[in-house]
Structure formats: structure tokens, C-alpha cells
Amino acid sequence: MGPLPPMIHAYRSAEQALCVNSFLVEGEQAVVAIDAPMFVSDARAYRARLDALRKPLAGVLITHPHPDHYNGVAELVDDDQVPIIALPDVDQEIRARDPEKRARWVPVFGDEWPKSARYPNRVVPAGAAVELAGLRFTPVDLGPGESVSETIWVLEGPRPPIVFVGDLVFEGTHPYIGDGMTAAWIDALTRAQETLDPAAVLYLGHGSPVGLPSSVLQEQKRYLLMIREVVRRLAQGATELSAEQKKQLVETMTTYTGGARMTYLLEWGSDALAAELAHAVGG
């Protein structure tokens, strides 16, 4: 009998904190974290989950540069020697945008927003395997999508394969479209279909683990194609939607998904999508 696969412990934040998942991958002697929650209270609960395992933290892997996936690293890591690992574009975007995001959201969320950030302290190229806690992870760079740079981390060895996909795919919630890169996201999903083992289990940044990657990735593409068409028809070339048009968008996509959660993300991101579509036509 071979070694047992690692235990994976998920921490899911509440809807106000975007229903985001962060993961602790428990090796025999230590633990690897995949991302960390956005709010201080969630990050402290996540840290408590780590402490309960009674094993040291070997490192943190970051999937992409949105604060609901890296903010809590400041609460999770208390030792400068713990590697916080990201691909170059993810590291650069976090460093470039974190100050303005902090200025925007601290007045809204107050003490729930971390007072400081811990940026990646180790940058690795795509495809370069990372070994932590006796576990081997390989980063796959899918380029822009839900954010400006999407990394999926493949845990090598277990069968079926285990893949941490960040925000490449959403399940049970509407996705964030506020970065206005849905066309690139569709391309990233196509590349992922060509790359992933068809037997893999995907651990999502928002939603429950899912199998059958090809089907799941195709469904996410269908969602994006649908919302692009709805916004295109509503906007008629404008770069913003009116309040009434946003209401129509929410109603249409709620019906399409059968009642997915976090409809507020549609309102947040609809203008960015309208602008993306208008600029694509204009270009």
C-alpha cells in the first residue's frame, strides 16, 4: 500500500466575504496553505484551523491577485522565513494594486480589512515545481481571466489528480467580472481544458470541489458567453448600464443559474463588462 493522499481542509467565508475558500493541505510533517481569506476575522479562524492541526506551516501558494485570496496571509504567517509563493504577474499585480484597494476598502470594512499586507516573498516561473511539506505542486499560468493573472496549482502524485484552480471556475455563485476580461477568461478556460487531466478533482476558490473538469470548464464558458450576450443587448454599445438595466441583468442571470448566490457581483461588474464589449466593438 502506498502513502495516503494528503488531507485537505477547507475554510469557507460567509457571503459578505464572498464565500471564498482557502485550503490547508496537510502533509505528514507540515501544512501548505492555498490562499487566505479576505477579512481579519476569517483569517484568524483560518489560522486557528491551522493551529489545530499541530503541524507547522511550510508555505503559502497564491492563485491570483484579488484580496479575497491573499489579504489573510498577514494573519496566517507570523514568520518571515515562511515562503509565500506566486508567479511573477500575480506578485506584480498584488504589489501594484494593494495600496489603492486598501484605501478604497478600509473605510468600508474598517478593522476587518488587514492593517498591512504580506506580499509574496518567493516568485517562481510557470511550470517550476515547488516542494513543501513533502508535497509537490506545479503552477500552471493561464494568463488573464477573472483577474489579470490566473494560476492553478496542481498537486502532483494523488490519483485522481488534485488541482487548486482559484477563481478560474465558480460553483453556486455568480463570478466577479469587474476586471472586464471575460474574453480572455473564456480563452483561459479553453487552455485549461487542453491542460488538465480529465480525471482531476478541482478545488475551487468559490464553491465545492468538483470532478469532470471538461464539463465544469465548459459550463463556466457557457455562463460567460450568456452574460456577455445579456449585457451586450442591454448596453447597446454603451460603456455602462443604468440601474434598471442592472436589475434586468440580475433577474436574467438569476433565472439562468437557478438562483446562484452573490448577485451583487453582477451589479459591481456589469459596467466593466459593458465597457469591455464596447471597446471590443470599437476596436
N, C-alpha and C positions, 0 to 999 in steps of 0.2 A: 504494500500500500504506500502510495506516495504521500508527500506532505499535504496537509489540509489547506484548502484555499483560505486566504485572509478573511477575517471578519470585517464587514463594512457597516459602520454605524452612521446613520443619517440624522442630521438635525434640521428640522424644517421650521422656518419662522412663520409668524402669523401673516394674515393677508395684508395688514397695514405695512408690513415689512416685506411685501412682495412674494410671500410663500416660497422664499428661496431655500434651497437645500445646500447644506455644507456637509462634507463627508469626512469621517475618520476611518482610515484603512489600517486595521490592526495587524501588524506583523508579530512574529514570535517574541521579539525583544523590544520593539518600539512601534510608534504610530506615525502615519503620514496623513496630513490634512489636505483635503482638496477644497480650496476656497475657505471663506469665513463669512459669517453673516454681516448685515449692514449696521444694525443697531447695537449699542453697547449692551443692553440687557440680554439680547440674543447671544452676542459674542461671549458674554460671561457664562451663560448657560452652556454654550458650546464648550467653553474651557472646562466647566465642571464635568461635562461628559468625558472629556479627555482625561481629567484627573481621576475619574472613577475607574478608568482602565488600568491605572497604576503602572503605566509604562511611559517612558519619555517621548517627547515629540521629536521625530527625526527630521521633519521638514514640512514645508507647505508648498503645494503646487497651485498656481493661479491659472484659471481657464481664460479669463478675459478682463478687460479694464473697466468694468462697471462696479461702482462702490458697494452694491449689494453682494458682491462676491469677494471684495478684498478689504472693506472697511474694518471688519472684525479681527484682522490679523494683528492689529495693535493690542487687542486684549488677549489674543491667543498666545502670542510669542513674547516671552519676557527675557530672552537670552539672545544677544546679538550674534551668537555663533550658530543659531538655528537657521538653516538655509531657507529662504523664501524665493521660490524659483518661478521664472516666467520666460517666455520667448521675448526677443528684443522689442517687437512692436507693442506687445502688451505692457512691458516695462515702461517704454517711452510714453505711451498714452496715459498711463496712471500718473506718472510724474508731471506731464504737461497739463493735465486737466484736473487733478485733485484739488489744487488751491481754489479754483473757481467753483467747483462743486461744493467744497466746504463753505465758501462764502454764501452760496445760494441756499444750502440746506440747513446750516446751523440755526438760522433764525426760525426755521420751520419746526425742526425736530429737537432743538435745544440740547440737553445733556445726553440724548440718545445718539447723537452724532459724535463719534470719537473725537477727542480733542486734538489728536495727532494721528498721522498715518505711518504705517511701516511699509516702506516700498520694497520691492524685490531687491535682494542683495546678491542674487546669483542669476545670471542670464545665460540661457543655453540656446543653441540653434535647433531648429526643427529637425526631428529625426534622431537627435542625440539622446540616447537612453540615459535615464537618471536612476541611480541605485540608492535607495534609502530603506533602512529597517529591513534589509534582506529582500526588499521588493524592487522590481524593475519596472519603471514607467517610461514610455516613449511618447514624446509630444508630436502631434500632427498639426501643422499650421494650415488652417482652412481660409486664412485671409479675412477680409471684411465680411460681415453678415449682420447679426443682431447688434454687434458692436464693431468697432473699426478693426478688431483683430480677434479671431476665434481660434482657441487652441483646444483640441481634445487630447486627453491623456489616456493612453492605452496601458492597462496593467498587464504586463506580459506573464504568461505561464498558465493561469487558470483556464479551464475549459468548462463551460463556454467562456470566451474572452469577456473581460470586463472593461468597459470604456466610459470614462467620465467626460461627458460632452458639453458641460456648461450650458450655455443658452442657445446652442445650435437647434435644439428641439424643445418645445413646451408641451406639457400634457395637463389637461384640465383647467388651464388658464389661458387668457389671451396673452400674446407676447408683447414685449416692448418694441415699438417700431420708431421710437423717437430719434434714432440716429439716421434715419432716412436712407437706408441702404438695402432695401428689400430685394432689388435685382441682384446685387452681389450675394445676398443671403441665399437666394434660390440657386445661384451658381455653386455656393459653398455646400449646399445640401446635395447637389449632384456629385460633387467631388467626394463627399463623404460616402455616398452610395457606392462609388467606384473603389473606395479605400477600405471600408470596414468589412470585417469578417461577417458573413451572413448569419452566423450563429451567435454573434455578440449580444451581450446584455448592456443596454445603455443606462447609465445613471445620469439623470437629468438635473439641471440647475433649478427647474421648476416642474414638479410632477413626480410620479412614481417611476421606479425602474421599469424598463420595457425591453422586450425582445423583438425579434423580427425587424432589424434595422431598416431594411429596404422599404417595408411597408410604413414604418413610422416616419422616416425621412420623406417619403412620398406624400404622406398626409400633411406634413408641415409645409411642403411646397404647395399643395393644393390650397391650404389656408392662405398662404401669402399671395398666391395668384387671385384668390377670391377677394381678399381685402384690397388688393391693388385695383381690381376692376370696380369694386364698390366705390372706392374713393375717386377713381377716375371719372365715373359717371356723376358723382355728386359735385366734384370740384369744377368740372368742365374747363380745365386749363388753369384755374386759379391756384394760387400757392397756399391758400388757407381755406378751411371750412367754416361756415357760420355755425352758431350754436345749434340751430335747427338741423343742419346737415350732420353735425356730430351726433346728435340724438338719433338720426336715421341710421347712421353708421353703427352705433351701438345696438340698435334694435335688429338690424340685418345680421350682424355678426353673432349676436346672442342666439338668434334663430338658427344660424348656420352651425354653430358649435353645440347646440342643445343646452346652452346655459353655462358656458365656461366662466370661471371666476376672473376677477380683476378687470372688469370692463373699463375702469378708469384709465387703464393704459391705452385704450383706444383713443380717448379724448386727448390724453397727453401727446400721443404720437401722430395724430391724424394730420396736423399741419405739416410735419416733416415729410410724411408720405406724399401729401398733395404737392409739396414743393419738389420732391424727388421726381414725381411723374411729370410735372410741368416743365422742369428743366430737361428731362429726357426728351420730351416732345420738341422743346425749343432748340435743343442741341442737334 
